[in-house]
Amino acid sequence: MKPYIRSGTASATAALAAIILLGACGISTDDEVAIGKENAAKLEQQLPLVTDPAATAYLDSLGQAIAARADRRGLTWRFRLVDSDEVNAFALPGGWIYVNRGLVARAQSLSELAGVLGHEIGHVTMRHSAKQMEKAQRTGVGLTLLCTLTNVCDNSLGRAAVQAGGSALMAKFSRADELEADSVAVGYVADAGVDPDGIPIMFRHLMEERDRRPDVVDSWFGTHPLEEDRVQQAERLIESVEGDLPPNLVKDDDRYQEFRARLATPRP
């Protein structure tokens, strides 16, 4: 795979000017979609994506069911499976969501994977990347952001995306952003008919794995600050709204386990 490298000083200058212009004027939904589309195209030239139609269709179906309840801007959502054992998931502005196969392997139930998708969808609906870009311009660190959004600084998009789960395309989300994404994910997942208890359950599984094999989950913790108090907050939030949640929420089903087994089967 060839790393994407934008050539020429003129290209770098033009790209920086575009980011500065977006920051000065504020970033619209159209801007977010354009940024996401451009970077998704570059990223997908480098990432080893799962192409199994049944597996990709399942992830898309689950993701669309959650996004439909969350989105108020009419975005076109795309959900992609990355063929990597790294445990991570990440979102690009405008509605591109990527989930590594290694994370699905750790998500023991439908509700756990749904919680991760709800969290990543929350980053998009709460415009966390857009707000970071706007803040970057106000604080004069646009060049740093440009290096993370494009390859002007000669980063390898593909290698960085596989190893760091997308941190090459966005600054690390703040603790406040992570907590907000957790919070809205509870409602998004429940509205889709899935038990939001999967959110803190998945977090606890990842924290336990960090104690056993920190190298396997480095990518997740590198882009998703996660400690005990954050897990407890998610648990308290779910408890506080329990009486308002829809009845008969799904924790797991056979289709999810078939999907998970399909991804675990060695590929030729």
N, C-alpha and C positions, 0 to 999 in steps of 0.2 A: 504494500500500500504506500502511495506517495503522500507525504505530508503536504498540506496546503500551505503555500507561502505566497503572500501577496508581493508582487515584484515592483521595485521602483520606488524612489522617494516621492514621486508625484502621487502614487496610489496611497501611500501612507499619509501624506499631507491631506489629500482629499478625504480619506476616511476619518481622520482626526477632525477636520472641519465639519464633517457631517455630524459627528457625535457632539461637538461643541454647539452646533446649531440646534440640535435636538434638546440639549440641556438648557440652552438659553430660552427656547420657546416653550419648553415643557414637552413631554413625550406623550403623544396621543395613542389611542388604541391602534390606529393604522401604523404608527411608527413601531409599536411593539411587535405587531405581526410581521412587518418588513424585516426587523432585526432578527426575530425568531426564524423566519423563513430562510434568510440568507445564511445564518449560522447553522441551521439544521441541514441545509444542503451540503455545506462544507463538512460538517461533522459526519454525516451519513456516508460520505465517500471514504471515511477512515474507520468508522466503527464496524466491528463484525456483528451485524444484525442477524437475529434469528429469522429465518425465512419460512419456517414451517407454517403453512396456511392455517391449520387448525389452532396452533398455539397463538399466533398473532391475532387471529380472529377473536379468540377468547379474551385476550388482554384488551383489545379494542372495545369489545362489547361491554366489559366491566367498566373500563374507563369512561366510555361514553355515557353509561347509565349514571355515573356519579357526576360527571361534568354537566350533564343536562340539568341537574338540580342546582348546580353551583353557579353556572355562567349567566350573567345578566347583560353581556355585551355581544352575544351572538358570534362568539369565536368558533372557528373550525378546529376541532381538537384532533391531535394525532398522538397515538400511543405506540411506542416502539419497544421491542424486546432486544436487549443487547446481549450477545453471546459471550458473556464474560463471567468468570467465577467471582470477580470482585463483588462485594455486597454494597450495592448503592442504587439510588434512583435520583433523577434530577429533572428539572424543568427549564425550558427556554421561554422567553417572553412570547406571548401571543398564542400559547396553547400546544407546545410540543413537550411531551412527557416521555422520558426514557426510564426503563426499569431493567436492571441487570439480572440475568438468569440466576446469579448467585444469591440475589435477594429473594427471589421466588423460592429457592431451595430452603431458605430460612423461615419463610412465611408459612406456618403449618396449617393455617386455615384461610378460608376465603376472607374472613373479616380482617385478618392481619394484612393481607395484600391490599384490600380495599382501603384500609386506613392509610397505608403508604401513598396510594393514588390520591386519596382525598387531601392528604398533606401537600403533595406536589401540586395538585390543582389549586390548592389554597395559595401557594406562592404566586401563581399566575393571576388568580382573581383578585388578590390583594395588591397586585402590581409591585411586588417587592423588588424585582430586578429594575423596573422602570424608575422606582423611587430612588434606588441606589444610583442609577445613571444621572438622575436629576440632581441628587445631592453631590455627586462627584463633580459636576460642573460648578456648583455653587462653592465648593471647597477647593476648586482648582486642581483636582487630581484626575483630570480627563485622560491624560496620557496613560496612567496606570490602568484605567478602565478600558481604554482602547486596546491595550495589550491583552486583557482578559477576554475581550469580545471578538477580536480578530487575531490574525497571525502577523500583524505588522512587526511585532517584536521577535519574529522568527521562532515562535513556539511550535511544537508539533501538535496540531489539534487532535489527531487521532490518538497518539500515545497518551497525551494528557487526559483526554476524555475517558479512555479505558481505565487508566490507572487512578484518576482522581474523580471519576464520575461526573465530569462536566465542570469542574472548578476552573478549567481553562476558559470557560465562556461566561463566567459570572463571578463576582466577588462573593466571598462567604457570607451567607445570610446571618444577620445579627440574631442574638438570643431573642429579642422582641419579635422579629420576623418569624422565627421558629415557633414561638409560643402562639402567635396569631394563626399561623398555618395549622397548628394542632387544634386550636379552638374551632376554627371554621370547619375543619375536617370532620369533627364530631357531627355537626349538623348535616354536612354533605352526605356522609356515609349513611347516616340514619334515614335521611330522606330517600335514599336509593334502596332502602329496605334491608340494610346490612347492619349488624350489631357493631356500634363504635368501640366496644370493649377491645376489639382487635388492635386499636391504636396503641394503648399502653402495653398490651400483651406483647406486641411486636417489639416495642422499645425494650422491654425487659429481656426478651430473647437476645436482642443485639448486645445489650449490656453484659449479659451472661457470656456470650461468645467473646466479647472483648476481653474478659478475664481469662478465658481459655486460650484463644488464638487471636491476639490483637492484630496481627498482620492481615488477617482475612477481612476484618471490618474497618481497617484504617481509612478506606475511601469514604465510607459512610460518616464516620466521626470527624473526618477532615472537613466535611461540608455541612454537617448537621450537628451542631453542639447538643449534646445529650447527657444529662446527669439525672440523678435520682429525683431531684425536686421537680424537674420537668415532667417526668413520668407521673409523679404524684399529682401534679396540677391537672394532667389529662384525666386521671382517675377521679379527682374531685369534681371536675367539670361534668363528666358523664354522670356521676352520682347526683349532682345538683339538678340535672335536667331529666333524670330517669323517668319521672312521672309524666313528662311531656313527650317522650319518645313514642313513635308508632309501635303498635303491637306486633308480635310475631316476627321480630327482626331475625335475619338469617346469620348464623355464625359460620356455617360451612355447608358444602354440598358435594355431591359426587362429581359434578362437572369440574369444580375447582381441583379436586384431587386427581382427576384424569389429566387436566392441564399441567399440574405440577409434575406428575409422573412422566408425562410426555417430554417435558424439558429435562428431566433427570436421565432419560434414556440416552445412552451414548450415540452420537451421530457418526455416520460413516465418514 
